[in-house]
Amino acid sequence: MKVNTMGILELKNLSLEFEDKKILNNLNLDFREGHIHAIVGPNGAGKSTLAYTIMGLSDYRDISGEIFFKDESIHNIDIDERARKGITLAWQEPARFEGLSTKKFLKAAAKDKSEENLRNALLSVGLSPDNYIDRAVDKTLSGGERKRIELASIYIMEPELVLLDEPDSGIDVAALEKIFEMIKVLKKRKTTVILITHSLTVLEQAEYAFLMCNGKIVDKGSVNKIAGYFRKKCVLCDHKNKPEPDVFEME
């Protein structure tokens, strides 16, 4: 099944329920190829759930509606096939791999498996190849170090669509700057990036943003427009804790 769209990724009437509670509620979104998008909103808004649903994780497959990638429905294909098509996800909390070296971890993802490419990938996220390429991707590394190694693997994977779930989580300022540099490199490669965040600093790296609350998209537009949410800390929606109409007005 195909649909005509100018975007690389399109969600049509996408909904997801857990235990009779609608976590994603009739979402209709388009993501433009080669651009940086942000999905922002408070904790519990459904942002990470949306990322996991796009990636096709096993607990997030029982959806209604459709997901189209490059005009092709991916509703019924599993996570491995989505990855082969060029979709990847960087987790908020990167995985640990006991006994697996950074070199082997990167080589498994790389199209170009040369030592030079692996070392350049580490340099691209601000990690010394001499200090990290033979280290294990395990508990001896901090969460920030593992996150940067995961991003290095994305760099050499050369995907078409990258979902970054809370890329600033557990990261210091210097490391975050390296991650932002990586996002710019991905854009130069024409990679589509979707940032999942509740951080104004991360939002400012995007070109276009969607504001999510209570499983719905309640606003969309320029980064400057959506940044008003962070100043006001709330947005009019149908959540049970919504403010009175005269309390809040989006800028």
C-alpha positions as CSV (number, residue, x, y, z in Angstrom):
1,M,0.0,0.0,0.0
2,K,1.4,3.4,-1.0
3,V,0.5,7.0,-0.5
4,N,1.8,10.2,-2.2
5,T,3.7,12.4,0.1
6,M,6.6,14.8,0.0
7,G,7.9,13.6,3.3
8,I,10.2,10.7,4.1
9,L,8.0,9.6,7.0
10,E,4.2,10.1,7.3
11,L,1.9,9.0,10.1
12,K,-1.8,8.8,9.3
13,N,-4.4,8.5,12.0
14,L,-1.9,6.7,14.2
15,S,-3.2,5.6,17.6
16,L,-1.9,3.2,20.2
17,E,-3.6,1.9,23.4
18,F,-2.2,0.2,26.5
19,E,-4.7,-1.4,28.9
20,D,-7.6,0.6,27.3
21,K,-5.7,3.9,27.7
22,K,-5.0,5.7,24.5
23,I,-1.3,6.7,24.6
24,L,-1.1,8.0,21.0
25,N,-4.3,9.6,19.8
26,N,-5.0,9.9,16.1
27,L,-1.7,11.5,15.1
28,N,-1.2,12.9,11.6
29,L,2.4,14.0,11.0
30,D,4.8,14.5,8.1
31,F,8.6,14.6,8.4
32,R,10.6,16.2,5.5
33,E,13.5,14.3,4.1
34,G,16.9,15.7,5.2
35,H,15.5,18.0,7.9
36,I,15.8,18.2,11.6
37,H,12.5,17.9,13.5
38,A,11.7,18.0,17.2
39,I,8.8,16.4,19.1
40,V,8.5,18.3,22.4
41,G,6.3,18.2,25.4
42,P,6.2,17.3,29.1
43,N,7.1,13.9,30.6
44,G,4.3,11.4,29.9
45,A,3.1,13.2,26.8
46,G,3.8,10.1,24.6
47,K,6.9,11.3,22.9
48,S,9.1,8.2,23.5
49,T,6.1,6.0,22.8
50,L,5.9,7.6,19.4
51,A,9.6,7.0,18.7
52,Y,9.3,3.3,19.8
53,T,6.2,2.9,17.6
54,I,7.9,4.3,14.5
55,M,10.9,2.0,15.2
56,G,8.6,-1.0,15.5
57,L,9.5,-2.3,19.0
58,S,7.6,-5.4,19.9
59,D,5.4,-3.9,22.6
60,Y,4.4,-1.0,20.3
61,R,3.1,-2.8,17.2
62,D,-0.6,-3.1,18.0
63,I,-1.5,0.2,16.4
64,S,-4.4,1.6,14.4
65,G,-3.7,3.9,11.5
66,E,-0.6,3.8,9.3
67,I,3.1,4.5,9.2
68,F,4.6,5.2,5.7
69,F,8.3,5.4,5.1
70,K,9.3,6.6,1.7
71,D,5.7,6.1,0.5
72,E,5.7,2.5,1.7
73,S,3.6,1.2,4.6
74,I,5.8,-0.3,7.3
75,H,2.9,-1.1,9.6
76,N,3.4,-4.8,9.4
77,I,7.2,-5.2,9.2
78,D,9.4,-5.9,12.2
79,I,12.2,-3.8,13.7
80,D,15.0,-5.6,11.9
81,E,13.4,-4.9,8.5
82,R,12.8,-1.2,9.4
83,A,16.5,-1.0,10.3
84,R,17.4,-2.4,7.0
85,K,15.3,0.2,5.3
86,G,17.3,2.9,7.0
87,I,15.5,3.7,10.3
88,T,17.4,3.7,13.5
89,L,16.8,4.8,17.2
90,A,19.3,6.1,19.7
91,W,17.9,5.3,23.2
92,Q,17.6,7.7,26.1
93,E,19.5,5.1,28.2
94,P,22.1,3.4,25.8
95,A,22.5,-0.3,26.2
96,R,25.5,-2.1,27.8
97,F,27.1,-5.0,26.1
98,E,29.3,-7.0,28.5
99,G,32.4,-8.3,26.8
100,L,31.8,-6.5,23.5
101,S,34.5,-4.0,22.6
102,T,33.8,-0.6,21.1
103,K,35.6,-1.6,17.9
104,K,33.3,-4.7,17.4
105,F,30.2,-2.7,18.3
106,L,31.0,0.0,15.7
107,K,32.1,-2.5,13.1
108,A,28.8,-4.3,13.4
109,A,27.0,-1.1,12.4
110,A,29.5,0.2,9.8
111,K,29.2,0.2,6.1
112,D,32.8,1.0,5.8
113,K,34.5,-1.3,8.4
114,S,38.0,0.1,8.0
115,E,39.9,1.0,11.1
116,E,40.2,4.6,9.9
117,N,36.5,4.9,9.6
118,L,35.9,3.5,13.1
119,R,38.4,5.9,14.6
120,N,36.9,8.9,12.7
121,A,33.5,8.0,14.1
122,L,34.8,8.2,17.7
123,L,36.5,11.5,16.9
124,S,33.3,12.8,15.5
125,V,31.7,12.5,19.0
126,G,34.7,13.8,20.9
127,L,36.1,10.5,22.1
128,S,39.8,9.5,21.7
129,P,40.1,6.4,19.6
130,D,43.3,5.4,21.4
131,N,41.4,5.5,24.7
132,Y,38.1,4.0,23.7
133,I,38.3,1.7,20.6
134,D,39.4,-1.4,22.7
135,R,37.2,-0.7,25.7
136,A,34.1,-2.7,26.5
137,V,30.7,-1.1,26.0
138,D,29.7,-2.0,29.6
139,K,29.3,-0.6,33.1
140,T,32.8,0.7,33.1
141,L,31.7,3.4,30.8
142,S,29.4,6.3,32.0
143,G,26.0,6.7,30.4
144,G,27.3,9.8,28.6
145,E,30.2,7.8,27.1
146,R,27.9,5.0,26.0
147,K,25.6,7.5,24.4
148,R,28.4,9.0,22.4
149,I,29.6,5.6,21.3
150,E,26.0,4.8,20.2
151,L,26.0,8.0,18.2
152,A,29.3,7.1,16.6
153,S,27.7,3.9,15.5
154,I,24.9,5.9,13.9
155,Y,27.4,8.1,12.2
156,I,29.0,5.1,10.4
157,M,25.7,3.3,9.9
158,E,24.6,6.1,7.5
159,P,20.9,5.7,8.1
160,E,18.2,7.7,6.3
161,L,16.1,8.4,9.4
162,V,17.4,8.8,13.0
163,L,15.2,9.0,16.1
164,L,17.2,10.5,19.0
165,D,15.3,10.0,22.3
166,E,16.3,12.7,24.9
167,P,19.8,13.1,23.4
168,D,20.9,15.4,26.3
169,S,20.0,12.9,29.0
170,G,23.1,12.1,31.2
171,I,25.3,14.3,29.1
172,D,27.6,17.1,30.2
173,V,27.8,20.4,28.3
174,A,31.0,19.6,26.4
175,A,29.6,16.2,25.3
176,L,26.3,17.8,24.3
177,E,28.0,20.2,22.0
178,K,29.6,17.2,20.2
179,I,26.2,15.7,19.9
180,F,24.9,18.9,18.3
181,E,27.8,18.9,15.9
182,M,26.9,15.3,15.0
183,I,23.3,16.3,14.3
184,K,24.6,19.0,11.9
185,V,26.8,16.3,10.1
186,L,23.7,14.1,9.7
187,K,21.8,17.0,8.2
188,K,24.6,17.6,5.7
189,R,24.3,13.9,4.7
190,K,20.6,14.5,4.0
191,T,19.7,12.3,7.0
192,T,16.3,13.0,8.5
193,V,16.5,13.6,12.3
194,I,13.7,13.5,14.8
195,L,14.6,14.8,18.2
196,I,12.5,13.6,21.2
197,T,12.9,16.1,23.9
198,H,11.5,18.4,26.7
199,S,14.7,20.6,26.5
200,L,14.7,24.0,25.0
201,T,18.4,23.7,24.2
202,V,17.7,20.5,22.1
203,L,14.6,22.0,20.5
204,E,16.8,24.9,19.2
205,Q,18.8,22.5,17.1
206,A,15.7,21.7,15.0
207,E,14.1,23.4,12.0
208,Y,10.5,22.5,12.7
209,A,8.7,21.3,15.8
210,F,5.6,19.5,17.0
211,L,4.2,20.1,20.5
212,M,2.8,16.9,22.1
213,C,0.5,16.7,25.1
214,N,-1.6,13.8,26.4
215,G,-0.9,11.7,23.3
216,K,-2.0,14.4,20.8
217,I,-0.2,17.0,18.7
218,V,-1.6,20.3,20.1
219,D,0.6,22.7,18.0
220,K,3.3,22.7,15.3
221,G,5.4,25.1,13.5
222,S,8.7,27.0,13.8
223,V,11.1,26.4,16.7
224,N,10.4,30.0,17.9
225,K,6.7,29.4,17.9
226,I,6.9,26.1,19.9
227,A,9.6,27.6,22.3
228,G,6.8,29.6,23.8
229,Y,5.7,26.4,25.5
230,F,8.9,26.3,27.5
231,R,8.4,29.9,28.7
232,K,4.8,29.3,29.8
233,K,5.3,25.6,30.8
234,C,1.8,24.7,29.6
235,V,-0.4,24.7,26.5
236,L,-4.2,24.6,26.1
237,C,-5.3,21.0,25.5
238,D,-7.9,18.6,26.7
239,H,-5.8,17.2,29.6
240,K,-7.6,17.1,32.9
241,N,-5.2,19.6,34.3
242,K,-5.6,22.1,31.5
243,P,-5.3,25.8,32.5
244,E,-8.2,28.3,32.3
245,P,-8.3,30.0,28.9
246,D,-7.2,33.4,30.2
247,V,-4.2,31.9,31.9
248,F,-2.3,30.9,28.8
249,E,-1.9,32.1,25.2
250,M,0.7,30.6,22.8
251,E,3.1,33.1,21.4
